[in-house]
Amino acid sequence: MFNDDLAHKAAINLTELRNKKPLIHNITNFVVMNFTANALLALGASPVMAHAPEEVEEMVSFAGALVLNIGTLTHPWVEAMLKAGKKANELGIPIVLDPVGAGATTFRTDTAMKLTDALSISVIRGNASEVLSLAGEDSQTKGVDAVHGVDEAEGSAIALSRKLNTTLAITGPVDLVTDGKSVLRVFNGHEQMGNVTGTGCVASALIGAFLTVDEDSLEATATSLAAYGLAGEEAAGKSKGPGSFHPALLDALFNLDTESLQKKAKIES
């Protein structure tokens, strides 16, 4: 049975986000920069994409949240992520980590581990295979795509959440969110979201946006995923395939209203 209180919280968070228009600092990959920036703008936040080590500490000091995405890594970007992350921790700014492709290559996996060791991360969002790799379990990915199901990673996610003192979100057909004590499931979304590159990366950025208005990282994550998933449902109903789904998703984020979100958010506790 879906939680009406969390559906109401999702509507409140969306309203506060649009009123606040927080700056979200993204150190993210080349593939998704434009899509992520437009999605944040459509929902009501303000994006900035800054990855030069020379400026990230200054930039993050203006932000409401920092999103680190390892999708197209280089050594200077790792340096920038560490510098920005340490400054964010110093200033009490929440950090979201998206360990894209962790488990696929040693460089990606080691970088994700380095970031979790060096920084206090508010939320880690990934697919099941990526989360399993962070938990130190035998995991394989198909490029950056999962080959494991969400339920396969539930136990590992709970244990890893406790170990790192962070909230873990595993996105898939049904999203799972845990802080190591409680588990929430989000049933909003549409399979078309898996046919457009970068939809997972956008999910991480939107979590960052919701963290600026909700200090409870478990609820901020679940409510952001419900809002995003509902937008995906609305977009799928108006598109004919991946090509038209992409702009339809941006439109759906822009037109998402709090009344519909409160009525249609599907969060199970």
C-alpha positions as CSV (number, residue, x, y, z in Angstrom):
1,M,0.0,0.0,0.0
2,F,1.4,3.4,-1.0
3,N,2.3,5.9,1.7
4,D,0.0,9.0,1.5
5,D,2.3,11.0,3.8
6,L,5.3,10.5,1.5
7,A,3.1,11.5,-1.5
8,H,2.2,14.7,0.3
9,K,5.9,15.2,1.1
10,A,6.7,14.8,-2.6
11,A,4.3,17.6,-3.4
12,I,5.7,19.9,-0.7
13,N,9.3,19.2,-1.8
14,L,8.5,20.1,-5.4
15,T,6.8,23.3,-4.3
16,E,9.7,24.3,-2.2
17,L,12.2,23.4,-4.9
18,R,10.5,25.7,-7.4
19,N,10.3,28.5,-4.9
20,K,14.0,28.2,-3.9
21,K,15.5,27.5,-7.4
22,P,18.7,26.0,-5.9
23,L,22.0,25.9,-7.8
24,I,23.1,22.4,-8.4
25,H,26.8,21.9,-9.2
26,N,27.3,18.9,-11.5
27,I,30.6,17.3,-12.2
28,T,29.2,14.9,-14.7
29,N,29.9,13.2,-18.0
30,F,30.0,14.6,-21.5
31,V,27.1,12.4,-22.7
32,V,24.5,13.8,-20.3
33,M,25.5,17.4,-19.6
34,N,22.9,19.1,-21.8
35,F,20.1,16.7,-20.9
36,T,20.9,17.0,-17.2
37,A,21.0,20.8,-17.3
38,N,17.7,21.0,-19.1
39,A,16.0,18.6,-16.8
40,L,17.1,20.5,-13.7
41,L,15.8,23.7,-15.3
42,A,12.6,22.1,-16.3
43,L,11.9,21.0,-12.8
44,G,12.7,24.3,-11.3
45,A,16.4,24.2,-10.2
46,S,19.4,26.0,-11.6
47,P,22.3,23.9,-13.1
48,V,25.9,24.6,-13.4
49,M,28.4,22.3,-15.1
50,A,31.9,23.0,-13.8
51,H,34.7,20.4,-13.6
52,A,38.0,22.3,-13.8
53,P,40.1,21.7,-10.7
54,E,41.0,25.4,-10.7
55,E,37.4,26.5,-10.0
56,V,35.3,23.7,-8.4
57,E,35.9,24.7,-4.8
58,E,34.7,28.2,-5.5
59,M,31.8,27.1,-7.6
60,V,30.5,24.5,-5.1
61,S,30.5,27.2,-2.4
62,F,27.6,28.8,-4.2
63,A,25.6,25.6,-4.6
64,G,22.9,23.9,-2.7
65,A,24.1,20.4,-3.7
66,L,27.0,18.7,-5.5
67,V,26.4,15.8,-7.9
68,L,29.4,13.7,-8.8
69,N,29.0,11.4,-11.9
70,I,31.9,9.2,-13.1
71,G,30.5,8.4,-16.5
72,T,33.4,9.8,-18.6
73,L,36.4,9.8,-16.2
74,T,39.8,11.4,-16.6
75,H,42.4,11.9,-13.9
76,P,41.9,15.7,-13.7
77,W,38.1,15.1,-13.2
78,V,38.8,12.7,-10.3
79,E,41.0,15.5,-8.8
80,A,38.2,18.0,-9.3
81,M,35.6,15.7,-7.7
82,L,37.8,15.2,-4.6
83,K,38.4,18.9,-4.3
84,A,34.8,19.9,-4.8
85,G,33.6,17.1,-2.5
86,K,35.9,18.1,0.4
87,K,34.8,21.7,0.1
88,A,31.2,20.6,0.1
89,N,31.8,18.5,3.2
90,E,33.5,21.5,4.9
91,L,30.5,23.7,4.1
92,G,27.8,21.1,4.9
93,I,26.6,20.9,1.3
94,P,25.0,17.5,0.4
95,I,26.7,15.3,-2.2
96,V,25.2,12.8,-4.6
97,L,27.4,10.2,-6.1
98,D,26.5,8.4,-9.4
99,P,29.0,5.5,-9.8
100,V,28.3,5.1,-13.5
101,G,29.8,1.8,-14.8
102,A,31.4,0.8,-11.5
103,G,32.3,-2.8,-11.8
104,A,32.9,-2.5,-15.6
105,T,36.5,-1.3,-15.3
106,T,39.1,-1.1,-12.6
107,F,39.5,2.7,-13.1
108,R,35.8,3.3,-12.5
109,T,35.5,1.0,-9.6
110,D,38.6,2.3,-7.9
111,T,37.5,5.9,-8.4
112,A,34.0,5.2,-6.9
113,M,35.7,3.6,-3.9
114,K,38.1,6.5,-3.5
115,L,35.3,9.0,-3.5
116,T,33.3,7.0,-0.9
117,D,36.4,6.7,1.3
118,A,37.4,10.3,1.1
119,L,34.1,12.0,1.2
120,S,30.9,12.0,3.3
121,I,28.3,11.2,0.6
122,S,24.6,12.0,1.3
123,V,23.2,9.7,-1.4
124,I,24.6,7.1,-3.8
125,R,22.3,6.4,-6.8
126,G,23.1,3.6,-9.2
127,N,21.8,0.5,-10.8
128,A,22.0,-2.8,-9.1
129,S,25.3,-3.9,-10.7
130,E,27.0,-0.7,-9.7
131,V,25.8,-0.9,-6.1
132,L,27.0,-4.5,-5.9
133,S,30.4,-3.5,-7.1
134,L,30.7,-0.8,-4.4
135,A,29.7,-3.4,-1.8
136,G,32.8,-5.4,-2.9
137,E,30.7,-8.2,-4.4
138,D,31.3,-10.0,-7.6
139,S,29.5,-7.8,-10.1
140,Q,29.5,-7.3,-13.9
141,T,28.0,-4.7,-16.0
142,K,27.3,-4.5,-19.7
143,G,29.1,-1.3,-20.4
144,V,27.3,1.0,-18.0
145,D,24.1,-1.1,-17.9
146,A,23.0,-3.4,-15.1
147,V,22.9,-7.1,-15.5
148,H,21.5,-7.6,-12.0
149,G,18.0,-7.0,-10.7
150,V,17.2,-4.5,-8.0
151,D,16.1,-7.2,-5.5
152,E,19.4,-9.0,-6.0
153,A,21.2,-6.0,-4.5
154,E,18.8,-5.2,-1.6
155,G,20.8,-6.9,1.1
156,S,24.1,-5.4,-0.1
157,A,22.6,-2.0,-0.4
158,I,21.3,-2.1,3.2
159,A,24.7,-3.2,4.5
160,L,26.6,-0.7,2.4
161,S,24.3,2.1,3.5
162,R,25.1,1.3,7.1
163,K,28.8,1.0,6.4
164,L,29.1,4.4,4.7
165,N,26.4,6.1,6.7
166,T,24.6,7.1,3.5
167,T,21.4,6.7,1.7
168,L,21.5,4.2,-1.2
169,A,19.1,4.3,-4.2
170,I,19.0,1.5,-6.7
171,T,16.9,2.5,-9.7
172,G,15.2,0.0,-12.0
173,P,11.7,-1.1,-12.9
174,V,10.9,-0.5,-9.2
175,D,13.3,1.8,-7.3
176,L,14.7,0.9,-3.9
177,V,15.9,3.5,-1.4
178,T,17.4,2.6,1.9
179,D,19.3,4.4,4.7
180,G,20.3,1.1,6.3
181,K,17.3,1.1,8.6
182,S,14.3,1.7,6.5
183,V,13.5,0.6,2.9
184,L,11.3,2.5,0.5
185,R,10.2,1.4,-2.9
186,V,9.1,3.8,-5.7
187,F,6.8,2.3,-8.3
188,N,6.6,5.4,-10.6
189,G,8.3,5.3,-13.9
190,H,8.1,3.8,-17.4
191,E,10.2,1.3,-19.4
192,Q,10.8,4.0,-22.0
193,M,13.1,5.7,-19.6
194,G,15.6,2.9,-20.2
195,N,15.6,3.6,-23.9
196,V,17.1,7.1,-23.6
197,T,20.7,7.6,-22.5
198,G,21.2,9.6,-19.4
199,T,17.9,9.1,-17.6
200,G,19.7,7.5,-14.6
201,C,22.2,10.4,-14.5
202,V,19.3,12.9,-14.5
203,A,17.8,11.0,-11.6
204,S,20.9,11.6,-9.6
205,A,20.9,15.3,-10.4
206,L,17.2,15.6,-9.4
207,I,17.9,13.9,-6.1
208,G,20.5,16.6,-5.5
209,A,17.9,19.2,-6.2
210,F,15.4,17.6,-3.7
211,L,18.2,17.4,-1.0
212,T,18.3,21.2,-1.0
213,V,14.8,21.4,0.4
214,D,14.6,18.2,2.5
215,E,17.2,17.3,5.1
216,D,15.9,13.7,5.3
217,S,18.0,12.1,2.6
218,L,15.8,8.9,2.5
219,E,12.6,10.9,1.9
220,A,14.3,13.4,-0.4
221,T,15.5,10.6,-2.6
222,A,12.3,8.7,-2.7
223,T,10.1,11.7,-3.4
224,S,12.5,12.9,-6.1
225,L,12.3,9.5,-7.8
226,A,8.5,9.5,-7.6
227,A,8.4,13.0,-9.2
228,Y,10.8,11.9,-11.9
229,G,9.1,8.6,-12.5
230,L,5.7,10.3,-12.8
231,A,7.1,12.7,-15.4
232,G,8.4,9.6,-17.3
233,E,4.9,8.1,-17.2
234,E,3.4,11.3,-18.6
235,A,6.0,11.6,-21.3
236,A,5.6,8.0,-22.4
237,G,1.9,8.6,-22.9
238,K,2.7,11.5,-25.3
239,S,5.6,10.0,-27.3
240,K,6.0,7.4,-30.0
241,G,9.5,6.3,-29.2
242,P,12.9,7.4,-27.8
243,G,13.2,10.3,-30.2
244,S,10.0,12.0,-29.1
245,F,10.3,10.7,-25.5
246,H,13.4,12.8,-24.8
247,P,11.7,16.3,-25.3
248,A,8.4,15.0,-23.9
249,L,10.2,14.1,-20.6
250,L,11.5,17.7,-20.3
251,D,8.0,19.0,-21.0
252,A,6.6,16.6,-18.4
253,L,9.1,17.8,-15.7
254,F,8.2,21.4,-16.5
255,N,4.5,20.8,-16.4
256,L,4.5,18.4,-13.4
257,D,2.0,19.9,-10.9
258,T,1.9,19.2,-7.1
259,E,-1.7,18.1,-7.1
260,S,-1.0,15.3,-9.6
261,L,2.2,14.3,-7.8
262,Q,0.4,14.0,-4.5
263,K,-2.3,11.9,-6.1
264,K,-0.1,9.7,-8.2
265,A,3.2,9.3,-6.3
266,K,3.6,5.6,-5.6
267,I,6.0,5.2,-2.7
268,E,5.8,2.1,-0.6
269,S,7.3,1.9,2.9
